[in-house]
Amino acid sequence: MPRSDPPPQTEAQPLVSVVMPLYNAARTVAASLDSVLAQTYTNLEILVVDDGSTDDGVAICHSYADPRIRIVPQKNRGLAGARNTGIRHASGAILAFLDSDDLWLPEKIERHVQHLQANPAVGVSYSRSAFIDDRGQPLGIYQTPPLQHITPELILCRNPISNGSCVVMRREVLDGIRFEANLYGTPESYWFDDSFRQSEDIECWLRISLQTQWTIEGLAEALTLYRISSGGLSANIEKQFASWQRVLDKTAGYAPDLIQRYGQRARAYQLRYLARRSIREGQPRLGVKLCHQALGTYPALLREEPLRTLITLAAGYLGALLPKALYRLLETSMMRITGLMQRLKIALQSSRHSGSSESQGT
């Protein structure tokens, strides 16, 4: 039976446990694993959780001779279930999560360990992310969310942590949200909610923010490479929004005031996010529909973020009306401009952070 609690720490045990869920990712898992093995911080273990894969991904992982890699097999439980299994087997005081289609820059773990060690109140450290395509090529645009003053309402409406591959956290944080359940015939500890097959990340971040005193804080650098997979969005859009709505319903059970005050606003932000995804994946009419639904749900969205909302609407209408070739040319130009502005923002904030750290050390 998988253990629910980590063994006592010893000097020989790794400080950082990397949890990598694996499900039919033979095409990308080697690159993801290589990015972990290339980390400048080496005192780590890598727990690859085989979540019932049926392709060659597990064989690829077995081909590595690095003793830090452990492969933990299980019947399919989904992403949340695979992460939970990894947590149960982890021995590190710090845990990091990497999906088997995303990548890390070599200095990622080192930067997060430094961040946590220098800031005892910070329990969850995350980085910004750069987008890559199916082939692993950079798209030139980034996720640039807020880095500080992360409140439950900000997580609910904007999810600044952005994706599960950018997070590094203290084991103590997870201890603060652990719950016991018997979902598969044996009592086990849970941290992520196995009943969610989507939106499990934001549900976990909300519980951390609402049920613990730990600070959530980000690093300015884009240390995670987040893969954008195209296709299949329209078929999943209803399921994705329904799963996200379940997060609101669950949170309302223990934080009703938060949902009563910010629920409609959060729904509108989520609909606009799905609208942007639809447009980016070549379904502009669906994007326009979702954006109008967002404004109908929460009209103040246009007042609070007029530029982003109007750009989303304009992109949807132009995508629906213009010839595809002309729209793609316009889209590429806008992405280049956006990427340039984002890189300047990241560089400026990274420089400020480095200067602040040097000042504190003198």
Secondary structure by P-SEA (a helix, b strand, c coil): cccccccccccccccbbbbbbbccccccaaaaaaaaaacccccbbbbbcccccccaaaaaaaacccccbbbbbbccccaaaaaaaaaaaccccbbbbbccccccccaaaaaaaaaaaacccccbbbbbbbbbccccccccccccccccccccccccccccccccccbbbbaaaaaabbbbbccccbbbbbccccccccaaaaaaaaaaaccccbbbbbbccccbbbbbbbccccccaaaaaaaaaaaaaaaaaccaaaaaacaaaaaaaaaaaaaaaaaaaccaaaaaaaaaaaaaaccccccccaaaaaaaaaaaaaaacccaaaaaaaaaaaaaaaaaaaaaaaaaaaaaaaaaaaaaac
